[in-house]
């Protein structure tokens, strides 16, 4: 899913630059979408999202054998578990250039100190196996700075496909008709995996509180047992995973992301590019999208009451919705172009290769 949805533009840029590109991940329903990008998918069947020592040992061994057999010039790792494993494997197998992108530290400031210490120590160790560290947000870079080598890291931000994500009133009208949302009704939407850490419980609370003042939809796949199982009273319409995301954003009047943890919210960037007024939690990965009450509105994470009050404010004030939506769109055009992020990756590969005296011609990434 990460290769197909989060890294698609970056992979396309790599292919367009003439590189032979492999996408190494677990198997699943997104493999064909990865292949359509011009990328050769290489399965590592033992990889899972969750941490489990026996399974992870098997995955490490399988990943090591896989990387050793690919004859890579560059290994670029992403995501928490594969980022740690991949950096170590890349160095052990002798890949000339190893780069990692931190999409968000997998420990929150509010987590217990033991968890934070474990995560930061493991990430700090993994950093020692890479040539360069790229960060999507500055707060993560500051957190890990004591473990980083001088001059071997930078903040590159994040981006989306701005050609795809733009306001589309006609497509939005079609989605509103599909959902039975009238022209005088307001539609509040959230996008993300249907899990607790995305703020699903708080979103459901707000939908119940504001029932009758707006319609509420949640777009995204269910992952594991639902945290609201047995509590779904119809106040939220769950749409599941959709491919027509631009149309869905264009159908919304307000975008809400009550997430507890983000690296750099992709859904938030997509909503901003579509010109939506946004309510996000005041956490790293969301704060980077703009300033409170200038580009968006921020609320404390886990605070359903504050979230409800802020959403109610937007529903009651069309002028504020219009102002924030315009500011979000301008910010997206100025700062959230994924091709800029892809270009930063390519320039990093070339920089490391030059420093090591390696030819930068035929490159497998």
N, C-alpha and C positions, 0 to 999 in steps of 0.2 A: 504493500500500500504506500509506503514512504517513497519508493522509487517511482511509482506511477503517478502519485498525486502531489507529493511534496517536492520532488526533485526533477519533475518532467522537463521543465524549461532548461535547467542546468544540464541535463543529459542531452537534450536537443542541441544546445550550444556546443557541447563537447563533440558530438557527432558532426555538426556543421563545420567545426574547425579541422576536421580531417582525422580525428583520433578514432582508434578502435576502442569501443566502450563496452565494458562488462558490468552488469548489475548483479551483485552477489547478495542473495537474501534467501529467506525461507520461500517455499513454494506457496501457491494460493491463487485466488481468482484474478489477481491483477497481472499475472505473468504476460498474458497476451498484450495488454496495454503497454507494458514495458518494451516488448519486442517491436511494437509498432513505432516506437521512438527511434528505431535503428540500433537498439541496444541488444547485445547478446545476454540473455538471462542465464545465470549460473546458480543452480539451487544448492542450498545447504540445508538439508532436510531436518537436522536436529535443532536448528535455531528456533527459539520461542521468545515471546515478549517478556514473559515472567522469568524470574530467577529461580533455578533449581540446580543444586550442585552437580548431581550425577548427569543430568541432561546437558548442563553447560560444559562439563568436561568433554562429553561426546561432541558437542557442537564446536568446541575449540579445536579438537583434533581434526574434525571434518573440515573446518575452515582453514586450518593450517595446510592440509593436503590440497585443498582447492586453490588457495592462493599460490602455493608452490608450483602448481601445474599450469598456471596462466601466463607466466613469463611477463609480468607487468613492469612498466616503467614508473607508473604512479599508482598508489593506493590511496583513495580518499574515503575516509570512514565517516559514518553518520549514525546517530541514535545512540542511546546510552550503552546497551550491552555490546552491540557490534562495534561501537566506538572504542571501548576498552579492549575487547578481544582483538579487533582488527589492527589496532596500532601495534600491539605486541606481536601478532602474527606477521605483520608487514616487516617489522625490523628483524625478527627471527629468520624469515625466509629471504631476506636480502633485497626486498623491493627498494629501488634507488631513492624514490621520493614518497614519503608517507605524510599525508596531510589529514587533519581531522577538523570537522566542523561541530562545534558545540551548539546544539539546537535548544539548549535549556538544561541546566543542571537538574538532576532527578531527586533533589532534596530541596525542600522549601525552608525559608528562614524560620518558620514556625515549627518545623519538625524537631523531634528530640535531638539533643546534642550528639548522642551516639550515632544516630542515622546520618546526621550531617557530617560528622567526623569520618564515618566510613566512606560516604560518597565522595567527599572532597579529597580524602587520602587516595582512594582508588583512581579518581580522575587525575590527581597530581602525579601518581605513578605512571599512568598511561601517557600523560603528556611527555614523559621522558623518552618514549619510544617513537615519537613523531618528529618530523622536521619542522612542522609549522602548525600552529593552532589558529583556527578561524572561529570567531564568536559572533552569534547573531545579536546578542545584546551586551551592553557595556557592564551591567551589573555582574553577569557571570564571569566576565574577564577580570573584574576587580576582585571577585571572590577567590579566583584561582591564581591571581597574580604572584603570590609567594612561590608557587610551584612552577611558574613559567620561566623559560629561558629568555634573557633579554633580547629583544629584537626578533623573536620567533613567534609572535602572535599579533593579531589585530582584530578589530571589530569590523565586520563587513555588513551587518544588518541582515535584512531579509527582504523578500519581494515576491510578487505574484505576476502572472501574465496580464499585463495591462491592456493588451489587445483583446483579450477575452473578457476581462472583468471591467465593465463600464455600464453606465445606466442604460437600460433597455426597456422603456415603458411598454412597448407592444408585447414583449415576452412576459413582462410582469403582469400585464392585464390578463394574459392567457392563464397564468398560474392562479391568479385571484379567482378567475371564473371556475377553474378546476376545483378550487377549494371552497367555492361558494361564498367568497368574501365580497360583500357588496361595496359599491363605490363610496359609501359614507362610513364604512367600517374601517377601523385601524387594525393592521396586522403586525404583531410583534414576533420576531423569529430569533431562534438560536441555532447555531450550527456546530456540531461536534459529535464525538463518540458519546453514546448514551451511557455515561458512567458518572459516578459520584464526583470525581475530581473536576469534571467539567461544570459543576454547579447545577446539576439536574434537579436536585431536591429544592434548591432555592428558587429555581425557575418555576417549578410546579407550584410552589407557595405563592409566588407573585401572580401566576395565572389564575389561581383560585381567588386571590384577593381582588383582582381587577376584572373578574368575570363580568361581562356585560359592557365593559368600557373598551375592550379590544379582543381580537382573536389571537391565539398563541399557537405557534408551530415549532417543532423541534426537528431539525434535519440532521440525520446521521445514523450510522449503524449501531445496533445494540451489541454490546460486548460483554458476554457473561451474564450472570443473573441480574435482572433489572433492579436498581436501587429503589425504584418506586413500585415494584410489583405489589399488587393488591391495593395500591393507593391511587391508581389512575382513575380519575372520575370524569374524564372527558374534557377537562379544562384545557388540556394541551393535545393538539393533533400531532402524532408522531408519524413522520413521513418516511423514515428509514433513509437509506443511502440513495442519493439522486445524482444524476450526471448533469442536469440542467441548472447548475448553481447560479449562473448569471441571471436567469429568469426568476429564480427563487429570491435572490437578493433584491431584484428590481420590483418584486411583488410586495416586499416588506416596507413598512413605515418606520419601524424602529428595529435595530439589531441589538441583541443582548448576549454578552458572553460572561457568565458568572463563574468562570473557571477558577480553580484553586492553584493551578500551576500551569505556566506556559513558558516556552522558550522564546518565541516571538510569534504571536498569534497570526497564523495564516488566514483563518476565517475572518479575523478583524481587519486584516489588510484587504481581503477580497470585498468585505462590506464597505470599507472606506473607498475603495476604487469605484464601487457602484454608487457612491454618494449617499450613504445611509447615515443618519444620526445614530450614535452608538453609546451603549452603557456597558462598561467593562469593569472588571475588578482591579483594584489598585495593587497590582502585583508586577514583578518584573516579567517582561514578555508582553504585557499589556500597556504599561506606562510608556513604552517606546513608540506607541502609535500616535501619541499626541499629548497636548496639554489639557488638563481638566478645564472644562467650561469654555475652551477655545476650539478644540477639535473633537472632543468627546466628553463624556461624563464618567467619573471613576467612583466606585463604591468599595467599601471594605470587603474582602473575601469572606464568604460564609455568613454574611449579614443579610438575611432575607428581607428584614424590615427596611433597611436602607435601600436595597435593590428595588423593592416595591415602591417606595416613595419617589425614587429617581425616575423609574419608568412612568409612574403616574404623572410626574412633572412634564415629561416629554409628550405624553398623550394629550395633556391639556393645553400645550402651547405649540401651535404649528409654526410660529416664528422661530422658536428655539430649534425645532426639528430642522427647518430649512437652513438656518445658520450653521448648525453643526454638520449637516450633510454636505454643504458646499465646502466647508473647511476641511472635512475629511477627504473629499475628492481631490482637492488641491494638494494636500499632503501626500496622498498616494501617488499622484503623478510626479511629484518632486522627489520622493524618497523610496518608493516601494516597487521599483522595476527589477524583476528577478534576473533579467539579463545583465544588469550591473553586478549582481552577486555572482553570477556564472563567470563573468569576465574577471572578477577578483580571484576566483578559484584558478582560472587558467593562468593568470599572471603570477600567482603564487607558485604553481608548478614550475613555470619557466624560471622564476627567480631562484628557487631551490636548486633546480637542475644546473643553472649557470654557476651558482656558488660551489657546486660539487664538481664542476668541470665536465658535466654530462652533455651529450648532444641533445638538442631539442628538435628532433625531426619526427621519426615514427614513434608514436606514443600510445601505449595502451593504458587506459585509465580504469 
